[in-house]
Amino acid sequence: MDSELLAARDDGFEEGMERGLDKGIRSSVKMLRSVGTSDTVITTKLMEEFNLTRKEALAYM
């Protein structure tokens, strides 16, 4: 494989991983809300589990 094709494949893989992570985070928020977990606890869990900053975690709320 040439270097351009390898770079494109790697970029596609990275983009797919980011989409998967985003879906995982949104799914976690939905599940935690469905059982009545407070926003403060959800934010803390997102920060711990997904290594997000407070600002990033709040953006998913």
N, C-alpha and C positions, 0 to 999 in steps of 0.2 A: 504494500500500500504506500502511496506517496504521502508526503508530510501534510499536504493540504487536506487530503481525505481523512487522515488520522486526526487532524485538528478539528475538522467538522464533526467527526464521530464523537470526539471528547466533549465538544461544545453541546452536542445533542444529548449526551449522557448527563452532563451537568444540569442542563435545563430540565430534563426529565426528573432528576433527583430533587430539584427545587420544587417542581410541581407536586411531586409526591409528598415532600415535607409539608408544603402548604396545605395539602388536603388532610394530612395527618393532624396538623395543628387545629384546623377548622373542625375536624371530626371530634377531637378531644374537647374543644370548647363546647360543641353541641351536646356531647354526652354529659359533661360535667354540669351544664346548665339544666339538662333534663332531670337530674337528680337533686336540683336545688342548691348546688354549690354556689357560694357567693363569688362575685366578680374579683374580690381581693384574693381569695384562695385560688381561683382559676389563674389569675395573673401570676401569682407566685409559682404555681405548678408549671406554667408555660416557661417561666424564666429558668426554673430548675431543670425540667425535662428536655427542653429544646435549646437551652443555652441562649436565651433571648435577653435583650435589654428590656427594661421596664417599658420603654417607649414602643419597642417592637411588639411586646406582649399585649399592650393596650390596643395596638392597632388591630389585633385579631378580635377584640371584644365587640 
